[in-house]
Amino acid sequence: MFNNFLRENKISAAILTIIRLYLGYSWFTAGFHKLTGGFDASGFLKGAIANPVKGPDGNMVYGWYANFLESFALQNIDVFNFIVPWGETLIGLGLLLGCLTTAAMFFGLVMNFSFFLAGTVSHNPTDIFLGFIILTAGYNAGRYGLDRWVVPFIRKTLNTHTEKNKAAA
C-alpha cells in the first residue's frame, strides 16, 4: 500500500520532488566544489586505510573494503580523482533536473555506501534513507522533472528496437 503511494500518487510525487531537490543540491554542490577547488582523494583514502571501521571488539569490520582501497583505489588515484567529483556533480544534476532520477539515485547510493564503508558517517545515513525512498518511488520521483518526457522516450525507443529485432528473427 505504501509502495503504491510512493510509486503512483501525485501528492507523493510532489513530496518526492522536494526530497529529490534537496539531495540533488547536496550532491551537485559537493561535486562542483571538488571540480572547481582542486580535489585529491589520496588523503581521504590513506586515512580510511590507516583508520578503518572497527567493531566493539577492536577488529576491522570491513577488512575487504580497506584492502580494496589500498590495493586498487589508491593505486588508481587518478581515476578516483576524476570519478568522484564528476560522479557527484552528475548525480546532483540528474536529481535536480529529475532526469534519469532512478539511475542517478542508484549511483548516489553506491557512493554513499562507499563513503560509509570507509568510515565517514557525516550526513550519509540521512542521504541513504532519503535515497532509498527516491529509489523505491522509481519514475514517480522524477514525474515533476525531465523524466516525464525522457522515460517515455526511452521506453518507446527500446520497444521499437525490440520489435524490429523480433521481426527480423
Residue, then its C-alpha position, 0 to 999 in steps of 0.5 A: m500500500f505504501n509502495n503504491f503511494l510512493r510509486e503512483n500518487k501525485i501528492s507523493a510525487a510532489i513530496l518526492t520532488i522536494i526530497r529529490l531537490y534537496l539531495g540533488y543540491s547536496w550532491f551537485t554542490a559537493g561535486f562542483h566544489k571538488l571540480t572547481g577547488g582542486f580535489d585529491a582523494s589520496g588523503f581521504l583514502k590513506g586515512a580510511i586505510a590507516n583508520p578503518v571501521k572497527g567493531p566493539d571488539g577492536n577488529m576491522v569490520y570491513g577488512w575487504y573494503a580497506n584492502f580494496l582501497e589500498s590495493f586498487a583505489l589508491q593505486n588508481i588515484d587518478v581515476f578516483n580523482f576524476i570519478v568522484p567529483w564528476g560522479e557527484t556533480l552528475i548525480g546532483l544534476g540528474l536529481l535536480l533536473g529529475c532526469l534519469t532520477t532512478a539511475a542517478m539515485f542508484f549511483g548516489l547510493v553506491m557512493n554513499f555506501s562507499f563513503f560509509l564503508a570507509g568510515t565517514v558517517s557525516h550526513n550519509p545515513t540521512d542521504i541513504f534513507l532519503g535515497f532509498i525512498i527516491l529509489t523505491a518511488g522509481y519514475n514517480a520521483g522524477r514525474y515533476g522533472l525531465d523524466r516525464w518526457v525522457v522515460p517515455f522516450i526511452r521506453k518507446t525507443l527500446n520497444t521499437h528496437t525490440e520489435k524490429n529485432k523480433a521481426a527480423a528473427 
